[in-house]
Amino acid sequence: MDHFLDKSHGKPGFSASGSPALRIVPGTGERIGFETSDAVYAELHEHHDMSRLTAQINPVTGPVWVEGAMPGDALKVTIHEIRLKDYGWSVSIPGSGALQHVMGEEMFTRKVPIDAEGVHVTSRHVFEARPMIGCIGTAPAQGSNSTLMPSYPQGGNMDVTEVRPGSIVYLPVMTEGALLSIGDIHAIMAEGESSFVAIEAEGIAVVSVELVTGMSLRAPRIETADEWIFVGLGAPVQESIRRGYEDLFGFLVDDLDWDSGDAYAVLSAVGHSRLGGPTGSVAPDPLHPFDAVGAVTLHRLPKSVL
């Protein structure tokens, strides 16, 4: 690790204003460690009362200024490893998540040990850790993007399981320097995040950053060892699906110079889609901050067809 940003650099949003925590030259291969915080879950576990919180909710560590990054470019962020601490948290926040009605108005919290055996979710259920980054993004051109809801073209709280070690995340640059921030590490998360919280854990995400000049993106995309995954953002969900598939089609036809008929037929055969994280694609009503508007969808193509 060549640079380390501890959790004291946590911020409550992705913003184009303020001072960078670090400036880097992209493409050097230097690795940056972003430490994330679980302080809010520790406070919820202690008090079971949202009104007594003093810690930031879902802070992101950063931002990192990327030299030469300008609007119309993209960051290529390679995730090398995620180092988990000794425990995580399972929390039910009243009014949030798909299970809110069955969990009721009483807050549930559980401290979840993490060790070499795995993630001890119950006294008899130990799962292999599958660490991932819930919240990763660049800054908007102006103003500030939430680290909670929704997901944005610049990234944010996407909660996509494939944002994990071995993957590459491509993020649009909307302001000079890009201003990359990372937070919300999960020890393990089921796809779709039924609880809206997953098994949250403090940790360190280690990444390197390259700059792709002239790569204009309207939403993030993720490259794994076996797949390309295109994030769709829209309201209603049908609009999100359309946008994600259009971006995947454009990747084949415009970037890889495929025949449009070939692209259409291949996507019809093996271009899979599914719902992404639960945070939506449009800012929620302030009176109902946990009610998602729009949808995050994921559109997948196996690399074997390329």
BAKENU-646267 format. One line per 4 residues: number of its first residue (from 1); their letters; for each residue y, z negated, x of N, C-alpha, C, O, CB. Coordinates in steps of 0.2 Angstrom, whole numbers. Atoms other than C-alpha are relative to their C-alpha. Last residue first. Glycine has a CB too. Layout:
// residues N
NUM = A = Y/Z/X/Y/Z/X/Y/Z/X/Y/Z/X/Y/Z/X  ... .
// end
This chain:
// residues 306
306 = LVSK = -6/-4/-3/-55/136/-82/-2/4/6/2/7/9/5/-6/3  -1/-7/3/-70/132/-93/6/4/4/7/9/2/2/-1/-7  6/-5/-2/-77/118/-82/1/7/-3/-2/12/-1/-6/-3/-3  -2/-4/-5/-60/109/-83/-5/5/2/-4/10/5/1/-4/6 .
302 = PLRH = 4/2/-6/-64/102/-100/2/5/6/3/11/4/-8/1/-2  4/-6/-2/-50/104/-112/-4/-2/6/-1/-4/11/5/5/1  4/0/-6/-43/89/-122/-3/7/1/-6/10/-3/-5/-5/0  3/-7/1/-29/87/-135/-3/1/7/0/2/12/5/5/-2 .
298 = LTVA = 2/-2/-6/-23/69/-138/-4/6/0/-9/6/-5/-4/-6/4  7/-3/1/-13/63/-153/-1/3/7/3/4/12/0/6/-5  2/-3/-6/1/51/-154/-7/3/0/-11/-1/-3/1/-6/6  7/1/-3/7/49/-172/0/2/8/4/7/9/-5/3/-4 .
294 = GVAD = 3/-6/-4/22/48/-183/-6/-2/3/-9/-7/2/5/3/5  -2/-7/3/30/32/-188/-2/5/4/-1/6/10/8/0/-2  -1/-7/-3/22/16/-183/2/5/-4/0/5/-10/-7/1/4  3/-5/4/25/-1/-192/1/7/3/7/9/4/3/0/-7 .
290 = FPHL = 7/-2/-2/27/-14/-179/-3/5/-4/-9/6/-3/-4/-7/0  1/-3/-6/46/-15/-180/-7/1/3/-8/5/8/3/-5/5  8/0/0/47/-17/-199/-2/3/7/-4/8/8/-3/5/-5  2/5/4/66/-21/-202/-8/-1/0/-11/-6/-2/2/1/-7 .
286 = PDPA = -1/7/-3/71/-11/-187/-3/-6/-4/-4/-11/-1/7/-1/1  -5/4/4/62/4/-195/1/-7/3/-3/-10/4/-2/0/-8  2/3/7/51/12/-182/7/-3/-3/12/-4/0/-5/-5/1  -2/7/0/57/24/-168/-1/-3/-7/1/0/-12/7/0/2 .
282 = VSGT = -7/1/3/47/40/-170/2/-7/0/-2/-11/-2/1/4/-7  -4/-5/-4/31/45/-160/7/0/-2/11/4/1/-3/7/-1  -4/-5/4/19/32/-166/4/4/5/4/3/11/4/-4/-5  -7/2/0/13/16/-156/5/5/-4/11/4/-5/3/0/7 .
278 = PGGL = -3/2/7/-5/16/-161/7/0/0/10/-2/-5/-3/-6/-2  -1/7/1/-13/25/-145/4/-1/-7/6/4/-10/5/-3/5  -1/4/-6/-21/42/-146/2/-7/-2/-1/-10/-6/6/3/4  -6/4/0/-29/51/-161/1/-4/7/-4/-6/10/0/-5/-6 .
274 = RSHG = 1/6/3/-41/64/-157/6/-4/0/11/-2/3/-6/-4/4  -6/4/1/-42/82/-152/-2/-6/-3/-8/-7/-6/5/4/-4  0/5/4/-55/94/-144/6/-4/-1/10/-4/4/-6/-5/2  -6/3/0/-53/111/-137/1/-6/-5/3/-5/-10/6/5/-1 .
270 = VASL = 1/7/-4/-71/116/-135/7/-3/1/7/-8/5/-3/2/7  7/2/-1/-74/131/-147/0/-7/3/-5/-11/1/-3/5/5  4/0/7/-58/135/-156/-7/-3/2/-9/-7/-3/0/6/-3  -2/6/3/-49/131/-139/-3/-1/-7/-5/-7/-9/8/0/-1 .
266 = VAYA = 3/6/-4/-60/144/-131/3/-6/-3/-1/-11/-4/3/1/7  7/1/2/-56/157/-145/-3/-6/4/-7/-10/1/-4/6/3  1/2/7/-37/155/-144/-8/-2/-2/-9/-7/-5/2/5/-5  -3/7/0/-36/155/-125/-2/-2/-7/-4/-8/-8/7/0/1 .
262 = DGSD = 5/4/-3/-47/171/-125/2/-7/0/-2/-12/-2/0/2/8  6/0/4/-36/179/-138/-5/-4/3/-9/-8/0/-3/7/-1  -1/5/5/-20/174/-128/-6/0/-5/-8/-6/-8/6/3/-4  -1/-4/6/-27/182/-112/1/-5/-6/-3/-9/-7/-6/5/-1 .
258 = WDLD = 5/-2/5/-25/169/-99/2/5/-5/8/5/-7/-4/-6/-3  0/-7/1/-11/169/-86/-6/2/-4/-9/7/-3/0/4/6  6/-3/-3/-14/151/-80/-2/7/-1/-6/10/1/-7/-4/-2  1/3/-7/3/144/-83/-6/3/4/-6/5/10/-1/-7/0 .
254 = DVLF = -6/0/-4/8/154/-98/-1/-2/7/2/2/12/6/-4/-3  -3/-7/0/-8/158/-107/6/1/5/6/6/9/2/1/-7  4/-6/-1/-18/143/-103/3/6/1/1/10/6/-6/0/-5  3/1/-6/-5/130/-102/-4/5/2/-4/8/8/-3/-7/1 .
250 = GFLD = -5/-2/-5/4/137/-117/-2/-1/7/-1/4/12/6/-3/-1  0/-8/0/-12/135/-127/5/3/5/3/7/9/2/2/-7  7/-1/-3/-13/116/-122/0/8/1/-3/11/6/-6/-3/-3  -1/1/-7/6/114/-126/-7/2/4/-6/5/9/2/-7/1 .
246 = EYGR = -4/-5/-3/3/122/-143/1/0/8/1/5/11/7/0/-4  4/-6/-1/-12/111/-146/4/6/3/2/10/7/-3/2/-7  5/1/-5/-2/96/-143/-4/6/1/-5/8/7/-4/-6/-1  -3/0/-6/12/102/-154/-4/-1/6/-4/3/11/6/-6/1 .
242 = RISE = -2/-7/-2/1/106/-168/4/0/6/2/5/10/5/2/-6  6/-4/-2/-8/89/-168/2/7/2/0/10/7/-5/1/-5  2/2/-6/9/80/-168/-6/4/3/-6/6/9/-2/-8/0  -5/-3/-5/15/90/-182/-2/-2/7/-1/2/11/7/-2/-2 .
238 = QVPA = 1/-7/-1/-1/86/-192/5/4/5/3/8/8/0/4/-7  5/-1/-5/1/68/-188/-1/7/1/-3/9/6/-6/-4/-2  6/5/1/18/67/-198/-6/2/5/-4/6/10/-4/1/-7  1/3/7/28/66/-188/0/5/-5/5/9/-5/5/-6/-1 .
234 = GLGV = -3/-2/6/26/71/-170/-1/-4/-6/-5/-8/-6/-2/7/-1  -4/5/3/20/68/-152/4/3/-6/7/8/-5/5/-3/5  -4/-2/5/5/77/-144/4/-5/-4/2/-11/-5/-4/4/-6  -3/5/5/-1/72/-127/4/4/-6/9/7/-4/4/-6/3 .
230 = FIWE = -7/-1/2/-11/85/-118/2/-5/-5/-1/-5/-10/1/8/-2  -2/3/7/-27/80/-109/7/1/-1/12/-1/3/-2/-8/0  -7/0/1/-35/91/-95/2/-3/-7/-2/-1/-12/4/7/1  -4/-2/6/-52/86/-91/7/1/1/10/-3/6/-2/-4/-6 .
226 = DATE = 4/-5/4/-66/83/-78/4/3/-6/2/8/-8/-6/-4/-4  4/-4/-4/-58/73/-64/-4/6/-4/-5/11/-1/-6/-4/3  5/4/-2/-44/68/-75/-5/4/5/-3/10/6/-4/-4/-6  5/-3/-3/-27/76/-78/-5/-5/3/-4/-9/7/2/5/6 .
222 = IRPA = 4/4/-4/-15/69/-90/-6/4/3/-9/8/-1/-3/-6/-4  7/-2/0/-1/77/-99/-3/-4/5/0/-6/10/0/8/1  4/1/-6/16/70/-104/-7/3/-1/-9/5/-6/-1/-8/0  4/6/1/27/78/-118/-5/-1/6/-6/4/10/-5/0/-6 .
218 = RLSM = -3/3/5/40/92/-118/-4/-6/-2/-2/-10/-7/0/5/-6  5/3/5/36/97/-101/4/-2/-6/9/-5/-5/-4/-5/4  -4/2/6/47/109/-89/-5/-2/-5/-9/2/-8/5/5/-3  5/2/5/39/110/-72/3/-3/-6/3/-9/-7/-6/-4/3 .
214 = GTVL = 0/-5/5/53/118/-62/-5/-1/-5/-7/4/-9/0/6/3  -7/-3/2/50/107/-47/-1/5/-5/-6/9/-5/4/3/6  1/-7/2/34/97/-47/6/3/-2/8/2/-8/-6/0/-5  -5/-3/5/38/81/-38/-2/7/-1/-4/11/4/7/0/3 .
210 = EVSV = -2/-7/-3/24/70/-30/5/3/-5/5/1/-11/-6/5/1  -4/-4/4/21/51/-33/2/7/4/4/7/10/7/-3/-2  -4/-4/-4/8/39/-27/4/5/-4/1/7/-9/-4/3/6  -1/-7/2/1/25/-37/3/3/6/7/0/10/4/1/-6 .
206 = VAIG = -1/-3/-7/-6/7/-35/0/8/-1/-5/11/-3/-5/-2/5  2/-7/1/-6/-3/-52/3/3/7/9/3/8/3/4/-6  -4/-4/-4/-5/-22/-49/-3/7/0/-9/9/1/0/-2/8  3/-4/-5/-11/-34/-62/4/4/4/11/4/4/-6/5/-3 .
202 = EAEI = -5/-2/-6/-8/-45/-76/-4/3/5/-10/2/6/3/-7/2  1/4/-7/-20/-43/-90/6/2/5/8/7/5/-7/2/2  -6/0/-4/-20/-38/-109/-1/-4/7/-5/-9/6/7/-2/-3  0/6/-4/-36/-36/-118/5/1/6/4/4/11/-8/0/3 .
198 = AVFS = 6/-1/-5/-31/-24/-131/-1/-6/3/1/-12/1/2/6/5  -1/4/-6/-14/-28/-139/-5/1/5/-4/0/11/1/-7/-2  -7/-2/-3/-11/-16/-154/1/-4/6/7/-3/9/5/-2/-5  -4/6/0/-27/-24/-161/7/0/2/11/-4/1/-3/-5/5 .
194 = SEGE = 0/3/7/-36/-8/-166/5/-6/0/8/-7/-5/-7/-2/-2  -3/7/0/-31/0/-149/1/-3/-7/6/-4/-9/7/0/4  -3/1/6/-35/18/-153/3/-7/0/8/-8/-4/-4/1/-6  -4/-6/1/-48/20/-139/3/-2/-7/0/-4/-12/-4/6/0 .
190 = AMIA = 3/-4/4/-55/2/-135/5/6/-2/11/5/-3/-3/-3/-7  -3/-2/6/-46/-6/-121/-4/5/-4/-6/10/-1/8/2/1  4/-4/3/-51/-15/-105/3/1/-7/6/-3/-10/-7/-3/-1  6/1/-3/-42/-25/-92/-5/5/-3/-9/8/0/-2/-7/0 .
186 = HIDG = 5/2/4/-25/-18/-99/-7/-1/5/-8/4/9/-2/4/-6  7/-1/-3/-10/-16/-88/-5/-3/-5/-4/-9/-8/-1/-3/7  5/0/5/7/-16/-98/-7/2/2/-10/7/-1/2/4/-6  2/7/2/19/-10/-85/-6/0/-5/-9/5/-6/6/-3/-4 .
182 = ISLL = 7/1/2/25/5/-75/-1/-7/-2/2/-12/1/-5/2/6  1/7/1/43/12/-72/-7/0/-3/-10/4/-6/5/-3/-4  7/2/3/48/29/-65/-1/-7/0/1/-11/4/-5/3/5  0/7/2/67/33/-63/-7/-2/-3/-7/-4/-9/6/-2/-5 .
178 = AGET = 6/1/5/67/52/-64/0/-7/-2/-1/-9/-8/-6/2/4  4/5/-3/80/53/-49/-6/-2/-4/-11/-6/-1/4/-6/1  1/0/-7/92/63/-59/-4/-6/3/-2/-12/1/7/1/3  -6/2/-4/88/62/-77/-1/0/7/-6/-1/9/3/-7/-3 .
174 = MVPL = -6/-1/4/76/69/-89/7/-1/3/12/0/0/-1/-3/-7  -6/3/-3/61/72/-78/6/1/-5/7/7/-6/1/2/7  -6/-4/-1/45/75/-88/6/-4/3/6/-10/3/2/2/-7  -5/3/4/29/65/-84/7/5/1/8/6/6/2/-7/2 .
170 = YVIS = -6/-5/-1/13/72/-77/5/-3/-5/3/-3/-11/-2/7/-1  -4/0/6/-1/58/-76/6/4/2/10/3/7/2/-7/-2  -7/-2/-2/-15/60/-63/4/1/-7/2/4/-11/0/7/4  -4/-5/5/-31/51/-66/7/1/3/9/-2/7/0/-3/-7 .
166 = GPRV = 3/-7/0/-43/43/-53/4/5/-4/2/11/-3/-7/-1/-2  1/-2/-7/-38/25/-58/-4/7/0/-9/7/-3/-4/-5/4  4/5/-4/-33/24/-76/-1/3/7/1/8/9/-7/-1/-4  -5/1/-6/-22/33/-88/-2/-6/4/-1/-12/3/7/-2/-4 .
162 = ETVD = 1/-4/-6/-37/39/-97/5/-1/5/5/2/10/-1/8/-2  5/3/-4/-37/25/-110/-1/4/7/-3/1/12/-7/-1/-3  5/-5/0/-21/30/-118/-5/-2/6/-3/-3/11/3/7/2  6/3/1/-9/16/-123/-6/5/0/-10/6/-5/0/-4/-6 .
158 = MNGG = 5/-5/3/6/27/-124/-6/-3/-2/-10/0/-6/0/6/5  6/4/1/19/14/-121/-5/4/-4/-6/3/-10/2/-6/-5  -1/6/4/32/25/-113/-7/-4/-1/-12/-3/3/4/1/-6  6/5/-1/30/43/-108/2/-6/-4/3/-6/-10/-1/-2/7 .
154 = QPYS = 0/2/-7/46/54/-106/-6/-5/2/-7/-7/7/6/-3/2  2/-6/-4/42/64/-122/0/-2/7/-4/1/11/5/5/-1  -5/-4/-1/42/46/-130/-2/7/4/-8/6/7/6/-3/3  1/-4/-6/29/34/-137/5/6/0/8/8/-5/-7/3/1 .
150 = PMLT = 6/-4/0/36/22/-150/-1/3/7/1/1/12/1/6/-5  1/-6/5/37/8/-149/6/4/0/11/1/0/-2/-3/-7  4/2/5/35/-6/-136/-2/5/-5/-8/7/-5/2/-6/-4  6/1/-3/43/-2/-120/-6/-2/-4/-11/-3/-3/0/-5/6 .
146 = SNSG = 4/6/1/58/5/-129/-6/0/4/-9/5/5/-2/-1/-7  6/-1/4/68/19/-122/-3/-6/0/-4/-10/5/-4/6/3  6/4/-2/86/16/-116/-6/2/-5/-5/2/-11/2/-7/1  3/6/4/102/26/-117/-6/-3/3/-7/-2/9/-1/3/-7 .
142 = QAPA = -5/5/2/105/43/-109/-3/-5/-4/-8/-4/-7/6/3/-3  -6/-3/-2/94/57/-101/6/-5/-1/10/-6/3/2/6/-3  -4/-6/3/79/47/-104/6/2/3/9/-2/7/1/-3/-8  -6/2/4/70/37/-90/3/6/-5/2/11/-3/6/-3/4 .
138 = TGIC = -7/-1/-3/53/40/-84/5/-2/-5/4/-3/-11/0/7/3  -4/-5/3/36/33/-91/6/1/5/7/-3/10/3/-1/-6  -2/-3/-6/21/22/-89/5/6/-3/4/9/-8/-6/3/4  -7/-2/1/15/9/-102/3/3/7/3/0/12/5/-6/-2 .
134 = GIMP = -2/-2/7/-3/6/-106/7/3/0/8/7/-4/0/-7/-4  -7/2/1/-10/7/-88/2/2/-7/1/8/-9/5/4/5  -4/-6/2/-29/6/-87/8/-2/0/9/-8/-1/-2/3/-6  -7/1/0/-42/-6/-81/4/7/-1/2/12/1/2/-3/7 .
130 = RAEF = -2/-7/-1/-60/-3/-86/8/0/0/11/2/-5/-3/5/-7  -7/-2/0/-68/-19/-83/1/7/1/-2/11/5/4/-4/6  -2/-3/-6/-87/-20/-87/8/1/0/10/5/-5/-4/6/3  -1/-7/-1/-89/-30/-102/2/2/6/6/-2/9/4/3/-6 .
126 = VHRS = -3/-1/-6/-96/-48/-105/0/8/1/-5/11/2/-3/-4/6  -2/-7/-1/-100/-53/-122/4/1/6/10/-1/6/4/3/-7  7/-4/-1/-110/-69/-124/2/7/1/-3/11/1/-4/-1/-6  5/3/-4/-96/-82/-123/-6/4/1/-10/2/6/-2/-7/-3 .
122 = TVHV = 2/6/4/-83/-70/-129/-5/-3/5/-6/-1/10/-4/2/-7  -4/0/7/-72/-57/-121/-2/-5/-4/2/-8/-8/-1/7/-3  3/4/4/-78/-61/-103/3/-1/-7/7/-6/-8/-1/-7/3  -5/3/4/-72/-46/-93/-3/-4/-6/-7/-1/-10/5/6/-4 .
118 = GEAD = -4/-4/5/-83/-42/-79/5/-3/-4/7/-9/-2/-5/3/-5  5/-2/5/-97/-49/-68/4/4/-5/0/8/-8/-3/-7/-4  4/-6/-3/-85/-49/-53/-5/2/-5/-8/8/-5/-4/-3/6  2/2/-6/-72/-60/-63/-5/6/2/-5/12/-1/-4/-6/0 .
114 = IPVK = 2/-6/-4/-61/-59/-77/-2/-1/6/1/-5/10/6/5/0  1/0/-7/-59/-74/-89/-2/7/2/-5/11/-1/-5/-5/2  6/-4/-2/-51/-70/-106/-1/0/7/2/3/11/0/7/-3  -1/-1/-7/-38/-83/-113/-7/3/2/-12/0/1/2/-6/4 .
110 = RTFM = 6/2/-4/-39/-81/-132/1/2/7/3/7/9/-6/3/-3  0/-2/-7/-25/-80/-145/-6/-3/4/-9/-8/2/6/-4/4  6/1/-4/-25/-79/-164/2/1/8/5/7/9/-6/4/-2  1/-3/-7/-8/-81/-173/-7/-2/3/-8/-8/3/6/-1/4 .
106 = EEGM = 1/4/-6/-10/-86/-191/-1/3/6/-6/7/6/-5/-6/-2  -7/2/-3/-3/-74/-204/0/-5/6/5/-6/9/4/-3/-5  -4/5/3/-19/-65/-208/6/-2/4/8/1/9/-4/-6/-2  -2/5/-4/-32/-57/-197/4/-5/-3/4/-11/-1/2/2/7 .
102 = VHQL = 6/4/-1/-39/-46/-210/1/-6/4/-3/-11/3/-6/4/2  1/3/7/-22/-39/-215/-6/-4/0/-7/-9/-4/-1/6/-5  -4/5/1/-17/-37/-196/-1/-3/-7/0/-9/-8/7/3/-1  3/5/3/-32/-27/-191/4/-6/-3/2/-11/-4/-5/-3/5 .
98 = AGSG = 4/-3/6/-24/-10/-189/-4/-6/-3/-6/-5/-9/-5/5/3  7/-3/-1/-11/-18/-177/-4/1/-7/-2/-1/-12/-4/-5/4  1/-6/-5/4/-29/-180/-7/2/0/-11/-2/0/3/-2/7  -4/-6/2/11/-40/-194/-1/6/5/2/11/4/7/-2/0 .
94 = PISV = -1/-1/8/5/-57/-187/4/6/-1/10/7/2/2/-6/-3  -7/2/2/2/-55/-168/0/2/-7/0/8/-9/5/4/5  -2/-3/7/-17/-56/-164/7/-2/-2/8/-8/-3/-5/-2/-5  -5/3/4/-20/-59/-145/1/4/-7/1/10/-7/7/-1/3 .
90 = SWGY = 1/-4/7/-34/-56/-133/5/-4/-5/4/-10/-6/-7/0/-2  -2/3/6/-28/-61/-115/-2/5/-6/-1/11/-6/7/-2/-1  -4/-4/4/-33/-58/-97/1/-3/-7/0/-9/-7/-3/7/-1  1/1/7/-40/-68/-83/5/5/-4/10/8/-1/2/-7/-2 .
86 = DKLR = 6/3/2/-42/-68/-64/-1/-1/-7/-7/-3/-9/0/-7/3  0/7/-2/-30/-55/-59/-6/-3/-3/-11/0/-5/7/-3/-2  -1/5/6/-33/-36/-60/0/-7/3/-2/-8/9/-6/1/-5  3/6/-2/-30/-23/-46/1/-5/-5/7/-7/-7/3/-3/7 .
82 = IEHI = -3/6/4/-28/-6/-53/-3/-6/2/-9/-7/1/0/2/-7  4/6/2/-32/9/-41/5/-5/-4/11/-5/-4/-2/-4/7  5/1/-5/-26/26/-35/-5/-6/-2/-11/-6/-1/3/-1/7  2/7/0/-16/32/-50/-6/-1/5/-12/1/3/-2/-2/-7 .
78 = TVKL = 7/1/-1/-8/49/-45/-2/-8/0/1/-12/3/-3/3/6  1/7/-2/9/52/-53/-8/-1/1/-11/-1/-5/3/-5/-5  7/0/-1/15/70/-53/-2/-7/2/-2/-8/8/-3/6/4  3/4/-4/33/69/-59/-8/1/0/-10/1/-6/2/-7/0 .
74 = ADGP = 5/5/3/40/84/-68/-2/-5/6/-2/-2/12/-6/3/-3  6/1/-4/56/95/-66/-5/-5/-3/-4/-7/-9/2/-3/7  4/-6/0/68/101/-79/-6/0/5/-10/5/5/4/6/2  3/-2/7/80/87/-76/-3/7/0/0/12/3/6/0/-5 .
70 = MAGE = -5/-2/4/81/83/-57/-3/2/-7/-9/4/-8/4/6/3  2/-1/7/70/74/-45/6/2/-4/11/-2/-4/-4/-6/-3  1/-7/2/76/77/-27/-2/1/-7/-1/7/-9/-4/3/4  -5/-5/-3/73/59/-21/-1/7/-2/-7/10/-2/0/-1/7 .
66 = VWVP = 4/-5/-3/62/49/-34/5/5/3/8/9/-1/-5/3/-4  -4/-6/-1/71/33/-39/-4/5/4/-6/3/10/7/-1/3  0/-4/-7/59/20/-44/3/6/0/2/11/-4/-8/1/2  2/-7/0/63/9/-59/0/2/7/3/-1/12/4/4/-4 .
62 = GTVP = -4/-6/-3/54/-3/-58/7/-1/-1/10/-6/-1/-2/7/-3  -3/1/-7/42/-14/-67/3/6/3/0/12/2/-6/-3/5  2/-5/-4/40/-12/-86/3/-2/7/9/-3/7/1/7/-2  -5/-3/-6/42/-27/-97/-4/5/4/-10/5/5/2/-6/4 .
58 = NIQA = 2/-7/-3/30/-28/-113/5/2/5/7/8/5/-1/5/-5  6/-2/4/39/-43/-122/-1/7/3/3/12/3/1/1/-7  -1/-7/3/51/-52/-110/-7/3/-3/-12/1/-1/2/5/6  1/-6/-4/48/-70/-108/1/6/-3/1/7/-9/-8/-1/2 .
54 = TLRS = -5/-1/-5/57/-84/-117/-1/6/4/3/9/7/1/-6/4  1/-4/-6/46/-84/-133/7/0/5/12/1/2/-2/7/-2  0/4/-6/48/-99/-145/0/4/7/0/1/12/-5/-5/0  -7/2/-1/52/-88/-160/1/-4/6/7/-6/8/2/-4/-6 .
50 = MDHH = -4/-5/-3/35/-79/-158/8/-2/1/11/0/6/0/6/-5  -7/-1/4/26/-95/-161/4/5/4/6/4/9/3/-7/0  1/-3/7/8/-99/-156/6/1/-4/6/0/-10/-6/-4/-3  -4/2/6/15/-110/-143/-2/2/-6/-1/-1/-12/7/1/2 .
46 = EHLE = -2/7/-1/4/-110/-127/3/-3/-7/2/-8/-9/5/-1/5  6/4/0/-6/-94/-131/2/-8/0/-1/-12/-3/-4/1/7  3/-1/7/10/-85/-136/-6/-5/0/-7/-8/-5/-2/7/-1  -4/3/4/18/-91/-119/-3/0/-8/-2/-6/-11/7/2/0 .
42 = AYVA = 0/7/-2/4/-85/-109/4/-5/-4/2/-10/-7/1/-2/8  7/2/3/4/-69/-118/-1/-7/1/-4/-11/-3/-5/5/2  -1/1/7/23/-67/-114/-7/-2/-4/-6/-6/-8/2/7/-3  -3/7/2/20/-71/-96/1/-1/-7/0/-6/-10/7/0/3 .
38 = DSTE = 3/2/6/7/-57/-93/4/-6/-3/1/-10/-7/-7/-1/1  -1/7/2/18/-48/-80/-4/-1/-7/-4/3/-11/7/-2/-1  -2/1/7/15/-32/-70/-1/-7/-2/-4/-11/1/-4/5/-5  3/6/3/15/-28/-52/2/-1/-7/8/-1/-8/1/-7/5 .
34 = FGIR = -4/2/6/19/-10/-47/-4/-6/-3/-9/-6/-6/1/5/-5  3/5/4/11/-6/-30/5/-2/-5/10/-5/-3/-3/-5/4  -5/5/3/18/10/-22/-4/-4/-5/-8/-2/-9/6/4/-4  3/4/6/7/21/-11/5/-5/-2/7/-9/2/-7/-2/1 .
30 = EGTG = -1/7/-1/15/34/2/-2/-3/-7/-1/-1/-12/7/-2/1  6/3/1/7/51/0/1/-8/1/-4/-11/0/-5/2/6  2/3/-7/23/59/7/-7/-3/0/-10/-5/5/5/-5/2  4/-4/-4/25/70/-8/-2/-2/7/-6/1/10/3/7/1 .
26 = PVIR = 6/-2/3/40/62/-15/-4/4/4/-2/7/9/1/3/-7  1/-7/-1/53/53/-5/-6/2/-3/-11/0/0/1/2/8  5/-3/-4/56/36/-12/1/7/1/5/10/-3/-7/-2/-3  -1/-7/-1/70/24/-18/-6/3/4/-7/0/10/7/2/3 .
22 = LAPS = 3/-3/-6/65/7/-24/2/7/0/3/10/-6/-7/-1/0  3/5/-4/72/-6/-37/-3/3/7/-4/-1/11/-6/-3/-4  8/-1/-1/83/7/-44/-2/-6/4/1/-8/8/-1/7/4  2/-2/-7/100/1/-50/-7/0/1/-11/-4/-2/3/-6/5 .
18 = GSAS = 2/6/-4/106/1/-68/-3/3/7/-3/9/8/-6/-3/-4  -5/4/-4/108/15/-80/-4/-5/4/-9/-7/3/5/-3/-6  -3/-4/-6/95/29/-84/6/-4/3/8/-2/8/3/6/-3  -7/-1/0/85/16/-94/2/4/6/0/4/11/4/-6/-1 .
14 = FGPK = 0/-5/-5/66/13/-98/8/3/-1/9/5/-6/-5/6/-2  0/-7/3/66/-4/-107/0/5/6/1/4/12/6/1/-4  2/0/8/64/-23/-106/0/7/-2/-1/8/-8/5/-4/-4  -6/-2/4/64/-23/-86/-2/1/-8/-8/3/-9/3/7/2 .
10 = GHSK = 1/-2/7/52/-31/-74/6/1/-4/11/-3/-4/-5/-5/-4  -4/-7/1/58/-31/-56/-2/2/-7/0/8/-9/-2/5/5  -7/2/1/52/-50/-55/5/6/-1/10/6/-3/3/-3/6  -2/1/7/35/-43/-57/7/-2/-2/9/-2/-7/-5/-4/-4 .
6 = DLFH = 3/6/4/33/-38/-39/3/0/-7/8/4/-9/1/-6/4  -5/3/4/37/-21/-32/-3/-5/-4/-8/-4/-8/3/6/-5  2/4/5/27/-16/-17/6/-3/-4/10/-6/-1/-4/-6/3  -5/4/3/28/-2/-5/-2/-4/-6/-7/-3/-9/6/5/-3 .
2 = DM = -5/-1/-5/16/6/8/7/-4/-3/11/-6/1/2/7/1  -6/0/4/0/0/0/6/0/4/7/-4/9/0/-6/-5 .
// end
